[in-house]
Amino acid sequence: MTPRFLGEFEQIVLLAILQSRDEAFAVSILRELDRRAGRPVSRGTLYKTLERMEAKGLVAWSTEDGTPERGGHPRRKFTVTARGIGALEESRATLLKMWEGLEGAEEGSPS
Amino acid sequence: MSARDQGPPAWVQGILLRCLPPGSVGRSMVGDLHEEFTADLRTGGRARAVLRYLRKAVSVGIRFAGRGPLRPAPLGPRGNDPGGAMSALWHDLRLSVRLLVRRPGLTLAAVVSLGLGIGANASIFTLVNTILLKPLPYPEARDLVGVFRIDPEVTGPHPTPDRLSGLFAVPYEVHRDWVHMSHAFTAAGGYATDEATLMEESGPASVIVCLMTSGAFAALGIAPELGRTFLPGDNRVGAPPQAVLSYGLWQRRFGRDRGVLGREVNVDGTDFTVVGVMPWGFAFPNAGVRLWISFPDEYKTSPVRNAGYMQVVARLAPGITLEAAQRDVDEVARRIGEVHPEEAKDGIGLFPLKDLTVAGRGLGLGVLMGAVTLVLLIACTNIAGLLLVRASERRREIGVRRALGAGGRRLVFQQLSESLLLSLLGGAAGWGLARVGMVPFLSLMPRELPRINEVRVDSGLLLVAGAFALLTGLLTGLLPALKTAATPIASAVQEGGRSLAGGRSTSRTQSGLVVTQIALAFVLLAGAGLFVRSMMELLAVDPGFRAEGIVVASVDPPADQRTDESALVFLQEMQERLRALPGVEEVGAANQMPFSGGWSAPPVSVETSEGIWEGIRHFAVVLPTYHAAMRIPIVEGRGLSPDDDAGSEPVVVLSETLARFMAPEGSPLGMRVRVETRGDSIWRTVVGVAGDVVYRLNYAPQGMFYVPVAQRPGRVGNWVIRTSGDPAVLMGGIRRVAEEMNPGAAPTLRVLKDAIEDSQAVVASRFSVLLLGSLAGLAGILAILGVYGVLAYLVQLRSRDIGIRLALGAESGRILKTVLRRGLVMVGLGVGIGTALSLALGRVTQSALFGVRAWDPLTLTAAGLALLASVLAASYLPARRAATVDPVEVLKGE
């Protein structure tokens, strides 16, 4: 079942993977999160989120061989699955629908 | 850069790999951290890179160790892990870590209370071990003995070291006989500590010196750091005065200059040639000694045999037992008795030097060790209670695991691994606490405590803390573990972990634990109360004189004015000058004073109604104004007067105790006394009786003589200056006079009231009060937490029952009372058992108390009431929660 709505952090992580394009390794995702969303995220949180989204079928990963800089340890490259993209779009549409007619309201809502 | 320096710390990586998910997932995470580490290394230093790496590793590790899905170890048919025992152990530990991380509040509370308990125990045990158990810091220390003169009339034929306390020391002449006549020792020699004035560059300073013979150094067997100790030739009459410095003095005064040998130090106006320096830590007979000097000739040539100022230390010859040595000195005593018939009744006693060093300290330290053990026990029962609750919450899980074939032993181990982990964490916290707190703690200890300088904060402490941690781990885990193993499979699974049966049995066990806690806390609280009362009694002792408004100054005549005549002139001039100070009411002086060290007790002959009695009694040589200055009342006859001088009839004033001893019914006035010191053996007539004084608060008044200094000239250096105003204001004037009268000396000045409050008995009891009080407070808090915990658990467990009862119309006031009653029963049982324990322990604590009985009903009642009040307060919260249970909410949950 496709989730009806993604959590905020999940959305940001999925978008960070998409933004990283061919370089969507954990390290670059973190950098992207920091740069674009201005959000320093702890490693543990990111790994946990990725693990959870993998279980939901929102992301997938493939393994690449390790390099000397990594001490020979493999690295995982993440991609957003079709299901993930669908969930992202649905979340965006929901948000947009909710925002309809409210543009500018945040500046001067009557109180 | 070596290959090792390029990577992150391998051990961290190893731990991480074990915590993280297996396979490439975990390895890729480790790789990510490695990659960033490499980048950090390029831009910054290694230290920074390692720090950042550690931070990230902890972030990742905690997430996966603590929040991961719980994965009990895969179990084989009989609970045996197919991966082997080590793997099973690893699994159990991981599971335990997760359980602990999941409830950080509970874990923290447990670790803190265990940390406090273990820290206190490790510290006190280190103290007890160093002072009471460890051999003295000399080679073959077991062969060292103290040699004492035994007066069967005073000490009994078999005195214990506690009762000797330096009273039965000997003069040089007798010591020389012992050393020469005995065959049981490889070396033996005498020593005597004394306060003296050491000339420093900054002026005279008061220091503790120890007069030593070469034999004493030889017996101890410690080689000097520099130069030599004394040689047998140095004991000869006419040998030049020599000194051996302590390491501390060498360091402070001479900057550890190795050229110090051959230089001179001036002690009490005499120049001593430095011949050696002792190594760091050599503290004989105590840590206060700054230097050791040879005995001046006046000691060596004195024929006096019945005084006492030096003690004797000896080393048993190889293969000689203490008993054999005792037979040898018995023979020496017999032969001395043949030559000196008046000494025929005296014996010679041998005691292990260690027993003498720590004499009388075992009890206080024992009480302390007992108290901290109680605190640890209370902490243990608290943790056991918590684990018990946890185990009963996991009844269902455990039931399932048992149903799936997990062996009881395995489940017990799992439970134990959790408590062991907790206690190891507590042990680490305790070790940290002890390490940080030990030095300030030691500075609180009474200064007179022997061997305190030998206490080290070292790896031994870690070992002790570790041992205590293991012990507590077993203690706290065993009960819950056994209960777990005994969980019946079927019932646990069927109940679904919600039934009351398991909970009830748990709460019964838990209540038992809480009752134990209250009982232990009561023992501590009552103990603390007893020590508080003991201290109050001590401070309320009437010393027999009025200490208020008195300054005590120790000022001796200069070295060139110590002949009898010039010393008397000095005394008179000093007295007049002190009297002239503004605000001074009266000035007296004595050779020894209450609350200023030991008292000499020479042999005396006394006329009694039944003939001549011979024995040992205290005596003081005084200025005639002494009693007036001290406000010691003259209760019969007259006091000493300035007219009692060398030309008039020799007189003496007695203390009341002695007066009663000499003349139980009539008046002692006119009876005669002979004091035998320094060859002074004239008969003196009793002219008056003065009120009793105590010279230590916890000692009963002793029989005393007061002799006027004009009739028995000698060193009378303790000045008593009474003022109508604030004694502290007078200090400057007194110091000025003292310094003018003896420019080479460093006068020590004290307000007598302060001296009493700082006296050994008061300091020791204040220390006991402080320590026992805080331990009792801690124990009380732990017990209160325990009661709160068990009642809160009970209320939670029975909230359904309570809800139904409320729905059926029960009054909430009754529910409140039911829960409070439960608390009351626990505290009642606890206090009852605690009282029994206190009474049983009373026999031990009694001798550490002063003026109050160990079963003092007032103190015991107060302790009981205090516990009762606080436990009831702790019961109120859960009771109120029970009374305000909303039946609708509870039943909705069903």
Interface residues (C-beta under 8 A of the other chain):
Chain A: F25 A26 V27 S42 R43 G44 T45 Y47 K48 E51 T63 G66 T67 E69 R70 G71 G72 H73 P74 R75 R76
Chain B: G7 P8 Q13 P21 S24 V25 R27 S28 M29 V30 G31 D32 L33 H34 E35 E36 T38 A39 K56 S59 V60 G61 I62 R63 F64 R67
